[in-house]
Amino acid sequence: MLIGTDSHTPNGGGLGSICIGVGGADAVDVMAGIPWELKCPNVIGVKLTGSLSGWTSPKDVILKVAGILTVKGGTGAIVEYHGPGVDSISCTGMATICNMGAEIGATTSVFPYNHRMRTYLQKTGRGDIAALADQHQDVLVPDSGCEYDQVIELNLSELKPHINGPFTPDLAHAVSDIGAVAEQNGWPLEVKVGLIGSCTNSSYEDMGRAASLAKQALDHGLKCKAQFTVTPGSEQIRATIERDGYTKILSDVGGLVLANACGPCIGQWDRRDVKMGEKNTIVTSYNRNFTGRNDANPATHAFVTSPEIVTALAIAGTLKFNPETDYLTGSNGEKFKLDPPTGDELPARDFDPGQDTYQHPPPDGSALRVDVNPQSNRLQLLEPFDQWDGEIWRTCTSSSR
């Protein structure tokens, strides 16, 4: 079990861990060695059969589950994915699914340990942990004959690409239907911006599958009709996709590579293409699309989908485009259909760690003091608290006891 003060702590469920996001006070208790307590959660079992293929991605699993459970259906419960379909999902794909479990109110989500996790651990320099997990695999999978408080069954072979929204992550639609639904509801069909990456869908596999679509568009002389942004999930991902050519492809098709940070996902976006209050549509591979979430504009209709679908819609520029059936027109006037996305689960040449930008603070803090004006009202150095003299209780009043 891991406790973290971030809503995306459940990401670790993609490595077979019970990782729960908590408030700061709870984390302090844990750091002080005090047992962490909560009401015993229910367990919702999601049985996966079949296998992912074509345009369907791990993101579609959680988008479908969100449509079934709604934003409150997972409250007070841990979601445990199991079944033969699990083995068709990459380790980072499992992390994507667990990450977005917070949007259905789940305490956390978890996958059983398998060979996908082992390979990921080995590729990221944690082979010793994989070996230890192999020795104890029997406790990292569901118990034989276990029962769930609720069971949802999904056949991955039949699961269609999904897009959820606007204004809530549980309003689920098949990509094939979203154009007609948008027309019926008066949602803007033009896709103004497509945004991929950030914490949820920024893996090497995600970027590779998006780049495979961008390459097809470039080969036919096309670039994105919508604005397109790319957020690598870490310095390691940034460096690796740059080394392997994905960054150039995504940039050439019209993408703007952002810093390895939260960015527009939490509203860190100096958006200038629309005015405040102007009705518009964006598509993202993030988790959240509540009103004003990404750009502070309450009129922005934000839809959540996979990086692959975001890329396809950014190229087409409209919600009415279904990449499974619809055609694009190349620069030579000929029509063509995008082939389903492809991408390596992990880099063949291992990960490039990128630049080590960590700067260790000086032991005595002297270097910091040189840069901070002691008269500054904005920047102030923290000083140690005075040692307790044992007399403070004398100042307590009856109302504060």
C-alpha positions as a Markdown table, in Angstrom:
| # | Residue | x | y | z |
|---|---|---|---|---|
| 1 | Met | 0.0 | 0.0 | 0.0 |
| 2 | Leu | 1.1 | 3.5 | -0.8 |
| 3 | Ile | -0.5 | 6.7 | 0.4 |
| 4 | Gly | 0.1 | 9.9 | -1.5 |
| 5 | Thr | -1.3 | 13.5 | -1.4 |
| 6 | Asp | -2.3 | 13.6 | -5.1 |
| 7 | Ser | -5.5 | 12.5 | -6.9 |
| 8 | His | -3.3 | 10.6 | -9.4 |
| 9 | Thr | -1.7 | 8.5 | -6.8 |
| 10 | Pro | -3.9 | 5.5 | -7.9 |
| 11 | Asn | -1.7 | 5.4 | -11.1 |
| 12 | Gly | 0.3 | 2.9 | -9.1 |
| 13 | Gly | -2.6 | 0.4 | -9.5 |
| 14 | Gly | -1.0 | -0.3 | -12.9 |
| 15 | Leu | 1.8 | -1.9 | -11.0 |
| 16 | Gly | -0.4 | -4.1 | -8.8 |
| 17 | Ser | -0.3 | -1.7 | -5.9 |
| 18 | Ile | -3.0 | -0.3 | -3.6 |
| 19 | Cys | -2.2 | 3.3 | -4.0 |
| 20 | Ile | -4.6 | 5.8 | -2.5 |
| 21 | Gly | -4.7 | 9.6 | -2.7 |
| 22 | Val | -5.4 | 11.3 | 0.6 |
| 23 | Gly | -5.4 | 14.7 | 2.3 |
| 24 | Gly | -2.3 | 16.2 | 3.8 |
| 25 | Ala | -3.3 | 15.4 | 7.4 |
| 26 | Asp | -3.7 | 11.7 | 6.6 |
| 27 | Ala | -0.3 | 11.7 | 5.0 |
| 28 | Val | 1.2 | 13.3 | 8.1 |
| 29 | Asp | -0.2 | 10.6 | 10.2 |
| 30 | Val | 1.3 | 7.9 | 8.0 |
| 31 | Met | 4.7 | 9.7 | 8.0 |
| 32 | Ala | 4.5 | 9.8 | 11.8 |
| 33 | Gly | 4.0 | 6.1 | 11.9 |
| 34 | Ile | 0.4 | 6.2 | 12.9 |
| 35 | Pro | -1.8 | 3.6 | 11.1 |
| 36 | Trp | -4.0 | 5.0 | 8.4 |
| 37 | Glu | -7.7 | 4.3 | 8.9 |
| 38 | Leu | -10.7 | 4.4 | 6.7 |
| 39 | Lys | -14.1 | 2.7 | 6.4 |
| 40 | Cys | -13.5 | -0.7 | 4.8 |
| 41 | Pro | -14.3 | -0.2 | 1.1 |
| 42 | Asn | -16.5 | -2.3 | -1.1 |
| 43 | Val | -14.8 | -4.0 | -4.0 |
| 44 | Ile | -16.1 | -3.5 | -7.5 |
| 45 | Gly | -14.9 | -6.2 | -9.9 |
| 46 | Val | -14.4 | -5.4 | -13.6 |
| 47 | Lys | -14.0 | -8.6 | -15.5 |
| 48 | Leu | -12.2 | -8.1 | -18.8 |
| 49 | Thr | -12.5 | -10.7 | -21.6 |
| 50 | Gly | -11.3 | -10.6 | -25.2 |
| 51 | Ser | -8.4 | -8.3 | -26.2 |
| 52 | Leu | -7.8 | -4.7 | -27.3 |
| 53 | Ser | -7.2 | -4.1 | -31.0 |
| 54 | Gly | -7.5 | -1.6 | -33.7 |
| 55 | Trp | -8.6 | 1.9 | -32.6 |
| 56 | Thr | -9.6 | 0.7 | -29.1 |
| 57 | Ser | -7.2 | 1.7 | -26.3 |
| 58 | Pro | -6.9 | 1.2 | -22.6 |
| 59 | Lys | -8.4 | 4.7 | -22.1 |
| 60 | Asp | -11.6 | 3.3 | -23.6 |
| 61 | Val | -11.9 | 0.8 | -20.8 |
| 62 | Ile | -12.2 | 3.5 | -18.1 |
| 63 | Leu | -14.3 | 5.8 | -20.3 |
| 64 | Lys | -16.8 | 2.9 | -20.7 |
| 65 | Val | -16.7 | 2.1 | -16.9 |
| 66 | Ala | -17.2 | 5.8 | -16.1 |
| 67 | Gly | -20.3 | 5.8 | -18.3 |
| 68 | Ile | -21.6 | 2.8 | -16.4 |
| 69 | Leu | -20.8 | 3.9 | -12.8 |
| 70 | Thr | -21.0 | 7.7 | -13.2 |
| 71 | Val | -18.9 | 10.1 | -11.2 |
| 72 | Lys | -20.3 | 8.7 | -8.0 |
| 73 | Gly | -20.6 | 5.0 | -8.6 |
| 74 | Gly | -17.2 | 4.1 | -7.3 |
| 75 | Thr | -17.5 | 6.1 | -4.1 |
| 76 | Gly | -16.4 | 4.0 | -1.1 |
| 77 | Ala | -15.1 | 1.2 | -3.3 |
| 78 | Ile | -11.9 | -0.2 | -4.7 |
| 79 | Val | -12.1 | -1.2 | -8.4 |
| 80 | Glu | -10.3 | -4.4 | -9.1 |
| 81 | Tyr | -9.8 | -5.3 | -12.8 |
| 82 | His | -9.4 | -9.0 | -13.5 |
| 83 | Gly | -10.0 | -11.7 | -16.1 |
| 84 | Pro | -8.2 | -12.9 | -19.2 |
| 85 | Gly | -8.5 | -9.6 | -21.0 |
| 86 | Val | -6.0 | -8.0 | -18.6 |
| 87 | Asp | -3.1 | -9.5 | -20.4 |
| 88 | Ser | -3.8 | -7.5 | -23.6 |
| 89 | Ile | -3.3 | -4.2 | -21.8 |
| 90 | Ser | 0.2 | -2.7 | -21.4 |
| 91 | Cys | 1.5 | -1.8 | -18.0 |
| 92 | Thr | 1.2 | 2.0 | -18.8 |
| 93 | Gly | -2.3 | 1.3 | -20.2 |
| 94 | Met | -3.3 | -0.2 | -16.8 |
| 95 | Ala | -1.9 | 2.9 | -15.1 |
| 96 | Thr | -4.0 | 5.1 | -17.4 |
| 97 | Ile | -7.2 | 3.1 | -16.4 |
| 98 | Cys | -6.3 | 3.3 | -12.7 |
| 99 | Asn | -5.4 | 7.0 | -12.9 |
| 100 | Met | -8.8 | 7.9 | -14.1 |
| 101 | Gly | -10.6 | 5.8 | -11.4 |
| 102 | Ala | -10.7 | 9.0 | -9.3 |
| 103 | Glu | -13.3 | 10.4 | -11.8 |
| 104 | Ile | -15.8 | 7.7 | -10.7 |
| 105 | Gly | -15.1 | 8.5 | -7.0 |
| 106 | Ala | -13.2 | 5.2 | -6.4 |
| 107 | Thr | -10.9 | 4.9 | -3.4 |
| 108 | Thr | -8.4 | 3.5 | -5.8 |
| 109 | Ser | -8.2 | 0.9 | -8.6 |
| 110 | Val | -5.8 | -2.0 | -9.1 |
| 111 | Phe | -4.7 | -4.6 | -11.6 |
| 112 | Pro | -3.3 | -8.1 | -10.8 |
| 113 | Tyr | 0.5 | -8.5 | -11.2 |
| 114 | Asn | 1.4 | -10.0 | -14.6 |
| 115 | His | 4.1 | -10.3 | -17.2 |
| 116 | Arg | 3.4 | -6.8 | -18.6 |
| 117 | Met | 4.3 | -5.3 | -15.2 |
| 118 | Arg | 7.4 | -7.4 | -15.0 |
| 119 | Thr | 8.6 | -6.2 | -18.3 |
| 120 | Tyr | 8.0 | -2.6 | -17.5 |
| 121 | Leu | 9.8 | -2.9 | -14.2 |
| 122 | Gln | 12.8 | -4.5 | -15.9 |
| 123 | Lys | 12.8 | -1.8 | -18.6 |
| 124 | Thr | 12.8 | 0.9 | -16.1 |
| 125 | Gly | 15.7 | -0.4 | -14.0 |
| 126 | Arg | 13.7 | -2.2 | -11.4 |
| 127 | Gly | 14.4 | -5.8 | -12.2 |
| 128 | Asp | 15.0 | -6.6 | -8.6 |
| 129 | Ile | 11.5 | -5.5 | -7.7 |
| 130 | Ala | 10.1 | -7.6 | -10.6 |
| 131 | Ala | 12.0 | -10.7 | -9.3 |
| 132 | Leu | 10.6 | -10.1 | -5.8 |
| 133 | Ala | 7.1 | -9.7 | -7.2 |
| 134 | Asp | 7.5 | -13.0 | -9.1 |
| 135 | Gln | 8.2 | -14.7 | -5.8 |
| 136 | His | 5.0 | -13.4 | -4.3 |
| 137 | Gln | 2.7 | -13.3 | -7.3 |
| 138 | Asp | 0.1 | -15.4 | -5.5 |
| 139 | Val | -0.7 | -12.4 | -3.2 |
| 140 | Leu | -0.7 | -9.9 | -6.0 |
| 141 | Val | -3.7 | -11.4 | -7.8 |
| 142 | Pro | -7.3 | -12.0 | -6.8 |
| 143 | Asp | -7.9 | -14.8 | -4.4 |
| 144 | Ser | -9.4 | -18.0 | -5.9 |
| 145 | Gly | -13.2 | -17.8 | -5.5 |
| 146 | Cys | -13.3 | -14.3 | -4.3 |
| 147 | Glu | -16.6 | -12.4 | -4.4 |
| 148 | Tyr | -17.3 | -8.8 | -5.3 |
| 149 | Asp | -19.9 | -6.4 | -4.2 |
| 150 | Gln | -20.6 | -5.5 | -7.8 |
| 151 | Val | -19.3 | -7.0 | -11.1 |
| 152 | Ile | -19.0 | -5.3 | -14.5 |
| 153 | Glu | -18.1 | -7.4 | -17.5 |
| 154 | Leu | -16.4 | -5.9 | -20.6 |
| 155 | Asn | -15.5 | -7.8 | -23.7 |
| 156 | Leu | -12.5 | -5.8 | -25.0 |
| 157 | Ser | -12.9 | -7.4 | -28.4 |
| 158 | Glu | -16.3 | -5.6 | -28.7 |
| 159 | Leu | -15.4 | -2.4 | -27.0 |
| 160 | Lys | -15.5 | 0.6 | -29.3 |
| 161 | Pro | -13.5 | 3.8 | -29.1 |
| 162 | His | -15.2 | 6.3 | -26.7 |
| 163 | Ile | -15.3 | 10.0 | -26.1 |
| 164 | Asn | -16.8 | 11.4 | -22.9 |
| 165 | Gly | -18.2 | 14.8 | -22.2 |
| 166 | Pro | -18.7 | 17.7 | -22.3 |
| 167 | Phe | -18.5 | 19.1 | -18.8 |
| 168 | Thr | -18.4 | 15.7 | -17.1 |
| 169 | Pro | -16.2 | 12.7 | -17.6 |
| 170 | Asp | -19.0 | 10.1 | -17.3 |
| 171 | Leu | -21.1 | 11.3 | -20.2 |
| 172 | Ala | -20.0 | 8.5 | -22.5 |
| 173 | His | -20.4 | 8.2 | -26.2 |
| 174 | Ala | -19.0 | 6.0 | -28.9 |
| 175 | Val | -16.8 | 8.0 | -31.2 |
| 176 | Ser | -19.0 | 6.8 | -34.1 |
| 177 | Asp | -22.0 | 8.5 | -32.5 |
| 178 | Ile | -20.5 | 11.8 | -31.1 |
| 179 | Gly | -21.0 | 13.8 | -34.3 |
| 180 | Ala | -24.7 | 13.2 | -34.4 |
| 181 | Val | -25.1 | 13.6 | -30.6 |
| 182 | Ala | -23.2 | 16.9 | -30.8 |
| 183 | Glu | -25.5 | 18.2 | -33.6 |
| 184 | Gln | -28.6 | 17.2 | -31.6 |
| 185 | Asn | -27.4 | 19.1 | -28.5 |
| 186 | Gly | -26.0 | 22.1 | -30.2 |
| 187 | Trp | -22.4 | 21.4 | -29.2 |
| 188 | Pro | -19.8 | 23.0 | -31.5 |
| 189 | Leu | -18.6 | 20.4 | -34.1 |
| 190 | Glu | -15.4 | 22.2 | -35.0 |
| 191 | Val | -12.5 | 21.0 | -32.9 |
| 192 | Lys | -10.5 | 24.0 | -31.9 |
| 193 | Val | -7.7 | 22.3 | -30.0 |
| 194 | Gly | -6.5 | 18.7 | -29.5 |
| 195 | Leu | -4.4 | 18.1 | -26.4 |
| 196 | Ile | -2.5 | 14.8 | -25.6 |
| 197 | Gly | -0.3 | 13.8 | -22.8 |
| 198 | Ser | -0.1 | 15.1 | -19.2 |
| 199 | Cys | -0.3 | 12.6 | -16.3 |
| 200 | Thr | -2.8 | 10.3 | -17.8 |
| 201 | Asn | -1.8 | 9.4 | -21.4 |
| 202 | Ser | 1.8 | 10.4 | -21.8 |
| 203 | Ser | 3.5 | 7.0 | -22.0 |
| 204 | Tyr | 5.9 | 5.9 | -24.7 |
| 205 | Glu | 3.2 | 3.7 | -26.2 |
| 206 | Asp | 0.7 | 6.6 | -26.2 |
| 207 | Met | 3.1 | 8.9 | -28.0 |
| 208 | Gly | 4.0 | 6.2 | -30.5 |
| 209 | Arg | 0.4 | 5.5 | -31.4 |
| 210 | Ala | -0.3 | 9.2 | -31.9 |
| 211 | Ala | 2.8 | 9.6 | -34.0 |
| 212 | Ser | 1.8 | 6.7 | -36.2 |
| 213 | Leu | -1.4 | 8.6 | -37.1 |
| 214 | Ala | 0.5 | 11.9 | -37.6 |
| 215 | Lys | 2.9 | 10.1 | -39.9 |
| 216 | Gln | 0.1 | 8.9 | -42.1 |
| 217 | Ala | -1.4 | 12.4 | -42.4 |
| 218 | Leu | 2.1 | 13.8 | -43.3 |
| 219 | Asp | 2.6 | 11.1 | -45.9 |
| 220 | His | -0.6 | 12.4 | -47.6 |
| 221 | Gly | 0.4 | 16.1 | -47.3 |
| 222 | Leu | -1.9 | 16.9 | -44.4 |
| 223 | Lys | -1.4 | 18.8 | -41.1 |
| 224 | Cys | -3.7 | 19.2 | -38.2 |
| 225 | Lys | -6.7 | 21.5 | -38.9 |
| 226 | Ala | -7.0 | 22.1 | -35.1 |
| 227 | Gln | -4.3 | 23.4 | -32.8 |
| 228 | Phe | -2.5 | 20.4 | -31.3 |
| 229 | Thr | -0.4 | 20.2 | -28.2 |
| 230 | Val | 1.7 | 17.4 | -26.8 |
| 231 | Thr | 2.7 | 17.1 | -23.1 |
| 232 | Pro | 5.4 | 14.5 | -22.3 |
| 233 | Gly | 4.7 | 12.9 | -18.9 |
| 234 | Ser | 8.3 | 13.1 | -17.7 |
| 235 | Glu | 11.8 | 14.1 | -18.7 |
| 236 | Gln | 12.5 | 10.5 | -19.5 |
| 237 | Ile | 9.5 | 10.3 | -21.9 |
| 238 | Arg | 10.5 | 13.7 | -23.5 |
| 239 | Ala | 14.0 | 12.6 | -24.1 |
| 240 | Thr | 13.1 | 9.1 | -25.4 |
| 241 | Ile | 10.4 | 10.3 | -27.9 |
| 242 | Glu | 12.8 | 13.0 | -29.1 |
| 243 | Arg | 15.5 | 10.4 | -29.6 |
| 244 | Asp | 13.2 | 8.0 | -31.4 |
| 245 | Gly | 11.7 | 10.6 | -33.8 |
| 246 | Tyr | 8.2 | 10.9 | -32.4 |
| 247 | Thr | 8.6 | 14.5 | -31.3 |
| 248 | Lys | 9.6 | 15.5 | -34.9 |
| 249 | Ile | 6.6 | 13.7 | -36.4 |
| 250 | Leu | 4.2 | 15.3 | -33.9 |
| 251 | Ser | 5.7 | 18.7 | -34.4 |
| 252 | Asp | 5.7 | 18.4 | -38.2 |
| 253 | Val | 2.0 | 17.6 | -38.2 |
| 254 | Gly | 1.4 | 20.8 | -36.3 |
| 255 | Gly | 1.9 | 19.8 | -32.7 |
| 256 | Leu | 3.4 | 22.1 | -30.1 |
| 257 | Val | 5.5 | 20.2 | -27.5 |
| 258 | Leu | 4.8 | 21.6 | -24.0 |
| 259 | Ala | 6.9 | 21.4 | -20.8 |
| 260 | Asn | 6.8 | 18.1 | -18.8 |
| 261 | Ala | 4.2 | 19.5 | -16.4 |
| 262 | Cys | 0.5 | 19.5 | -15.7 |
| 263 | Gly | -0.1 | 22.3 | -18.2 |
| 264 | Pro | -3.6 | 22.8 | -19.6 |
| 265 | Cys | -4.9 | 19.8 | -17.7 |
| 266 | Ile | -5.1 | 22.0 | -14.6 |
| 267 | Gly | -5.7 | 25.2 | -16.4 |
| 268 | Gln | -2.0 | 26.3 | -16.9 |
| 269 | Trp | -2.8 | 27.4 | -20.4 |
| 270 | Asp | -2.5 | 30.9 | -21.8 |
| 271 | Arg | -5.2 | 30.3 | -24.4 |
| 272 | Arg | -5.7 | 33.1 | -26.9 |
| 273 | Asp | -7.6 | 31.6 | -29.9 |
| 274 | Val | -11.0 | 32.2 | -28.4 |
| 275 | Lys | -12.5 | 34.9 | -26.2 |
| 276 | Met | -13.8 | 34.2 | -22.7 |
| 277 | Gly | -17.4 | 33.1 | -23.0 |
| 278 | Glu | -17.0 | 32.0 | -26.6 |
| 279 | Lys | -18.6 | 28.6 | -27.2 |
| 280 | Asn | -16.0 | 26.1 | -28.6 |
| 281 | Thr | -14.9 | 22.5 | -28.5 |
| 282 | Ile | -11.6 | 20.9 | -27.4 |
| 283 | Val | -10.7 | 17.3 | -27.1 |
| 284 | Thr | -8.1 | 16.0 | -24.6 |
| 285 | Ser | -6.6 | 12.8 | -23.3 |
| 286 | Tyr | -6.7 | 14.1 | -19.8 |
| 287 | Asn | -8.9 | 12.8 | -16.9 |
| 288 | Arg | -11.1 | 15.8 | -16.2 |
| 289 | Asn | -13.3 | 18.1 | -18.2 |
| 290 | Phe | -15.4 | 19.9 | -15.7 |
| 291 | Thr | -16.6 | 23.4 | -16.6 |
| 292 | Gly | -13.7 | 25.8 | -16.9 |
| 293 | Arg | -11.2 | 23.1 | -16.0 |
| 294 | Asn | -8.7 | 23.5 | -18.8 |
| 295 | Asp | -8.9 | 27.1 | -19.9 |
| 296 | Ala | -11.1 | 28.9 | -17.3 |
| 297 | Asn | -13.7 | 29.4 | -20.0 |
| 298 | Pro | -17.1 | 28.1 | -18.9 |
| 299 | Ala | -18.3 | 27.9 | -22.6 |
| 300 | Thr | -15.5 | 25.5 | -23.6 |
| 301 | His | -16.9 | 22.1 | -24.4 |
| 302 | Ala | -14.1 | 19.7 | -23.3 |
| 303 | Phe | -14.2 | 16.1 | -24.3 |
| 304 | Val | -12.0 | 13.3 | -22.9 |
| 305 | Thr | -10.8 | 10.5 | -25.1 |
| 306 | Ser | -7.6 | 8.6 | -26.0 |
| 307 | Pro | -4.5 | 10.2 | -27.5 |
| 308 | Glu | -5.2 | 8.3 | -30.7 |
| 309 | Ile | -8.7 | 9.8 | -31.1 |
| 310 | Val | -7.5 | 13.2 | -30.1 |
| 311 | Thr | -4.8 | 13.1 | -32.8 |
| 312 | Ala | -7.3 | 11.9 | -35.4 |
| 313 | Leu | -9.9 | 14.6 | -34.5 |
| 314 | Ala | -7.2 | 17.3 | -34.5 |
| 315 | Ile | -6.2 | 16.2 | -38.0 |
| 316 | Ala | -9.8 | 16.2 | -39.2 |
| 317 | Gly | -10.8 | 19.2 | -37.2 |
| 318 | Thr | -14.4 | 18.0 | -36.5 |
| 319 | Leu | -16.3 | 15.8 | -34.1 |
| 320 | Lys | -18.1 | 14.3 | -37.0 |
| 321 | Phe | -15.0 | 12.4 | -38.1 |
| 322 | Asn | -15.1 | 8.7 | -37.3 |
| 323 | Pro | -11.6 | 7.4 | -38.1 |
| 324 | Glu | -12.8 | 3.8 | -38.2 |
| 325 | Thr | -15.0 | 4.5 | -41.3 |
| 326 | Asp | -14.5 | 8.0 | -42.6 |
| 327 | Tyr | -12.0 | 9.3 | -45.2 |
| 328 | Leu | -9.7 | 12.3 | -45.3 |
| 329 | Thr | -8.6 | 14.1 | -48.4 |
| 330 | Gly | -4.9 | 14.3 | -49.1 |
| 331 | Ser | -3.1 | 17.3 | -50.6 |
| 332 | Asn | -3.3 | 15.6 | -54.0 |
| 333 | Gly | -7.1 | 15.4 | -53.8 |
| 334 | Glu | -7.2 | 11.7 | -53.3 |
| 335 | Lys | -9.2 | 10.2 | -50.4 |
| 336 | Phe | -7.6 | 7.9 | -47.8 |
| 337 | Lys | -8.5 | 6.3 | -44.6 |
| 338 | Leu | -6.3 | 6.3 | -41.5 |
| 339 | Asp | -5.0 | 2.9 | -40.6 |
| 340 | Pro | -5.4 | 1.9 | -37.0 |
| 341 | Pro | -2.7 | 3.3 | -34.7 |
| 342 | Thr | 0.4 | 1.3 | -33.8 |
| 343 | Gly | 3.1 | 1.8 | -31.3 |
| 344 | Asp | 5.7 | -0.1 | -29.3 |
| 345 | Glu | 4.7 | -0.7 | -25.7 |
| 346 | Leu | 8.3 | 0.1 | -24.6 |
| 347 | Pro | 11.3 | 1.5 | -26.4 |
| 348 | Ala | 13.5 | -1.1 | -28.1 |
| 349 | Arg | 16.6 | 0.9 | -27.1 |
| 350 | Asp | 15.5 | 1.4 | -23.5 |
| 351 | Phe | 14.5 | 4.7 | -22.0 |
| 352 | Asp | 16.7 | 7.8 | -22.4 |
| 353 | Pro | 16.9 | 9.3 | -18.9 |
| 354 | Gly | 17.2 | 12.8 | -20.3 |
| 355 | Gln | 18.8 | 15.7 | -18.5 |
| 356 | Asp | 19.3 | 15.6 | -14.8 |
| 357 | Thr | 18.1 | 19.0 | -13.7 |
| 358 | Tyr | 18.0 | 18.3 | -10.0 |
| 359 | Gln | 19.9 | 20.9 | -7.9 |
| 360 | His | 20.7 | 19.9 | -4.4 |
| 361 | Pro | 20.3 | 22.7 | -1.9 |
| 362 | Pro | 23.5 | 23.7 | 0.0 |
| 363 | Pro | 23.6 | 22.2 | 3.4 |
| 364 | Asp | 23.7 | 25.5 | 5.2 |
| 365 | Gly | 21.4 | 27.4 | 2.9 |
| 366 | Ser | 24.1 | 30.1 | 2.3 |
| 367 | Ala | 23.7 | 30.1 | -1.5 |
| 368 | Leu | 20.0 | 30.7 | -1.1 |
| 369 | Arg | 20.5 | 33.7 | 1.3 |
| 370 | Val | 22.6 | 35.5 | -1.3 |
| 371 | Asp | 19.7 | 35.5 | -3.8 |
| 372 | Val | 17.0 | 36.6 | -1.3 |
| 373 | Asn | 16.8 | 40.2 | -0.3 |
| 374 | Pro | 16.2 | 40.3 | 3.5 |
| 375 | Gln | 13.9 | 43.2 | 3.0 |
| 376 | Ser | 11.6 | 41.4 | 0.5 |
| 377 | Asn | 8.0 | 41.1 | 1.4 |
| 378 | Arg | 7.4 | 38.5 | -1.3 |
| 379 | Leu | 10.3 | 36.0 | -0.8 |
| 380 | Gln | 11.2 | 35.1 | 2.8 |
| 381 | Leu | 13.4 | 32.3 | 4.1 |
| 382 | Leu | 11.8 | 30.1 | 6.7 |
| 383 | Glu | 13.4 | 30.1 | 10.1 |
| 384 | Pro | 13.3 | 27.3 | 12.7 |
| 385 | Phe | 10.5 | 27.5 | 15.2 |
| 386 | Asp | 11.5 | 28.4 | 18.7 |
| 387 | Gln | 11.9 | 25.4 | 21.0 |
| 388 | Trp | 8.9 | 24.8 | 23.2 |
| 389 | Asp | 9.5 | 26.2 | 26.7 |
| 390 | Gly | 6.9 | 24.0 | 28.3 |
| 391 | Glu | 4.8 | 27.1 | 29.4 |
| 392 | Ile | 2.5 | 27.6 | 26.5 |
| 393 | Trp | -0.4 | 25.9 | 28.2 |
| 394 | Arg | -0.6 | 28.9 | 30.6 |
| 395 | Thr | -2.1 | 30.9 | 27.7 |
| 396 | Cys | -4.9 | 28.4 | 26.8 |
| 397 | Thr | -8.5 | 29.5 | 27.5 |
| 398 | Ser | -11.4 | 27.3 | 28.4 |
| 399 | Ser | -12.9 | 27.8 | 24.9 |
| 400 | Ser | -9.9 | 26.3 | 23.2 |
| 401 | Arg | -9.6 | 23.2 | 25.3 |
